Amino acid sequence: MSAPRQRILVIDDDPLLHEAVRLILGPEGYEVQGALTGPAGVEAMSADPPSLVLLDIMLATPSEGLDLAYEMRKNPRLRSVPVIVLSAVARSLEFDFARQMGDRRLPVERILEKPFTAQGLRDAVRSLLLPSEVHP
Amino acid sequence: MTQGSNAAVAFVRTEEIQNQPRSAALVSLHQDHWFIRLRWAFVAVALAFLGLERFVTPSAVRPTPLVVPILLLAIVNLVWMGIEDFLLRQFRRADADDSRTIRLTVMFSNAQVAVDLTLLTVILRYTGGVENPMALFYLFHMSIGALLLRPSHAIVQGLWAMVLYSGLALGEYVGWIAPHRDFLPQFPSPGLYARGEYIAAMLVVMACGVFATLYFTLHITGRLMRREQELARAHRALTRSEAAIFDLQQRRARLLQIAAHQLKGPLACIDTLVSLIEERIVPEEAVPHTYARIRERCRDGIQQVTELLTLARVQNADPLRHRRASADVARTVREICRQYLPLAAAKGIELKHELPENADVSALIDPTDLADCLGNLVDNAIKYTTGPGHVSVTVSTASLGLAEPTSAAGAEPERPDGEPPWPRGHVAITVTDTGMGLDPGTLRELADAQARSSIFDTFRRGNNALAAGISGTGIGLGIVREAVEQCGGRIYVQSRQGQGSSFTVTIPTRAPGVDEPAIRDTRASITVLGQDQPLAA
């Protein structure tokens, strides 16, 4: 009997990005689910915690994505869900925001700067989700 | 005493100017303190002078009654100090009955002047009476009285001074006050106090001196107080301008960072999709569709840059240009509605406008800015309304006839029931739609002055608009806000999710007063109207 497919939640306000992620990770065996806003992402996570979250930083507010990452770390059900930040300005925001929160680094596993390559995204996801689980 | 003085000064400085009687009482208390110190100086000089006189001419002995009023003055001064301290404590108390303390302060100042005049007369009686040039001290007291007291009270004190001086002069003249004492033991009296013509001349001169001093001092004090109030108003206006500039600077700094993200986002997405096509990750049959999406995204990017340029034009232009400009509101509304009619019709939306009977309405705003502002509001209304629906643009001049400057405190005057919520002297343009409305979270943020951002911030979009996947740049309302705030207008928002929204912008129709800040404090320019009222038609 095969294990259920790994579910990846993309929280980004650009539907085209959801499409790109689906094209890259779909053939890898992942189920890609999209949320266009922070509240929609929270709703999707609360219903069923995903295996991994791809998160944009600037959603409705300039730091809504990072606020969401901090909230996830406080929630026992979502604490262990790995987060990859996908952002056009992630690097320039990372230090300022972490310092503001009193941390040395953000509570995320990887940061991918947009534009990203298909291979870059695949590698980042594979490094966080075991391949055996990916290919049942 | 010094501590008391500092406390009084601190009170006066921190006092809100709107509370005039309390503020005036505190200023008067501060001046009383200075008056008390002056009295100590007089007591010290008078006693030192008597001591010196005794040392130089041991044979000339002053009558004991002369020392009595001087010592009495010292004792009374101690009492004044105690009362001053008590009154300051009363003003500090949170539960203080201000009106009672203010009344006591007025009585305190009056009592000091009246008692001083009385003691001065007693001292004169023992130092030469009307022959003593120290009678000029009456004039000095009149100056102090005019500074400390209300004009009517100062005039009563002038009358009291004349009663005392006349009593002394006439008393000595007719012999009720006897024996006469010399001004200095070394200089025997020439007997002027007993000559009627001298007494008459002195009374006339003294009366002229007392009332002329009162008149000029009161006149100058009144002018100074008016200037002080003008200065305080100008200071408040400047403080508000400073706060507005700081807020503006912060907003612009954030804008640069966000603009970089928003412009890089679509480009990055296009780059990724092109690479996916090149690497044949996009299935052959989906390539045309992907190209169409890429093109769509390019157009979005171009639209963003166009709107950013509009925003930059509004932001960078001279903010005072609106005072020099005048826009025809009715014509602009008709023109914008004509422009958007095809777009509305294509979506099955009825777009209509409603102008007041007197359609000749002009507002103090740059005409291009007004067109941008209205264009964005109508564009949004159509964008977030699905057909069949309605979008209406209404111009209201309801409060035009009541144009008047805002009060000194910058607060709006009370308005009768039923009068619109916007400031008097503004023309209001309301764009109402029957679209999706704002979600409660977005509306809450808008109503919360402490919220980090709102839909009027550049690139910020409502959550339900994002969730519905409706494309937009998030710049339109930023342009609206910038244009309205710069011309000194206000924005009112009313919305219900699923029922529609109503955005009202108000534009001033009169030039601001001299004491209004040149750069307006824009942090309170957006108001969310209650949900209990129906959406404006």
Boltz contact constraints between the chains, C-beta under 6 A:
constraints:
  - contact:
      token1: [A, 13]
      token2: [B, 466]
      max_distance: 6.0
  - contact:
      token1: [A, 14]
      token2: [B, 269]
      max_distance: 6.0
  - contact:
      token1: [A, 15]
      token2: [B, 469]
      max_distance: 6.0
  - contact:
      token1: [A, 16]
      token2: [B, 269]
      max_distance: 6.0
  - contact:
      token1: [A, 16]
      token2: [B, 293]
      max_distance: 6.0
  - contact:
      token1: [A, 16]
      token2: [B, 297]
      max_distance: 6.0
  - contact:
      token1: [A, 17]
      token2: [B, 269]
      max_distance: 6.0
  - contact:
      token1: [A, 20]
      token2: [B, 272]
      max_distance: 6.0
  - contact:
      token1: [A, 20]
      token2: [B, 273]
      max_distance: 6.0
  - contact:
      token1: [A, 23]
      token2: [B, 276]
      max_distance: 6.0
  - contact:
      token1: [A, 23]
      token2: [B, 281]
      max_distance: 6.0
  - contact:
      token1: [A, 23]
      token2: [B, 282]
      max_distance: 6.0
  - contact:
      token1: [A, 36]
      token2: [B, 466]
      max_distance: 6.0
  - contact:
      token1: [A, 36]
      token2: [B, 467]
      max_distance: 6.0
  - contact:
      token1: [A, 37]
      token2: [B, 463]
      max_distance: 6.0
  - contact:
      token1: [A, 37]
      token2: [B, 466]
      max_distance: 6.0
  - contact:
      token1: [A, 37]
      token2: [B, 467]
      max_distance: 6.0
  - contact:
      token1: [A, 39]
      token2: [B, 463]
      max_distance: 6.0
  - contact:
      token1: [A, 40]
      token2: [B, 467]
      max_distance: 6.0
  - contact:
      token1: [A, 58]
      token2: [B, 261]
      max_distance: 6.0
  - contact:
      token1: [A, 60]
      token2: [B, 463]
      max_distance: 6.0
  - contact:
      token1: [A, 61]
      token2: [B, 453]
      max_distance: 6.0
  - contact:
      token1: [A, 62]
      token2: [B, 258]
      max_distance: 6.0
  - contact:
      token1: [A, 88]
      token2: [B, 261]
      max_distance: 6.0
  - contact:
      token1: [A, 88]
      token2: [B, 264]
      max_distance: 6.0
  - contact:
      token1: [A, 88]
      token2: [B, 265]
      max_distance: 6.0
  - contact:
      token1: [A, 88]
      token2: [B, 268]
      max_distance: 6.0
  - contact:
      token1: [A, 89]
      token2: [B, 260]
      max_distance: 6.0
  - contact:
      token1: [A, 89]
      token2: [B, 261]
      max_distance: 6.0
  - contact:
      token1: [A, 114]
      token2: [B, 268]
      max_distance: 6.0
  - contact:
      token1: [A, 115]
      token2: [B, 268]
      max_distance: 6.0
  - contact:
      token1: [A, 115]
      token2: [B, 271]
      max_distance: 6.0
  - contact:
      token1: [A, 115]
      token2: [B, 272]
      max_distance: 6.0
  - contact:
      token1: [A, 118]
      token2: [B, 281]
      max_distance: 6.0
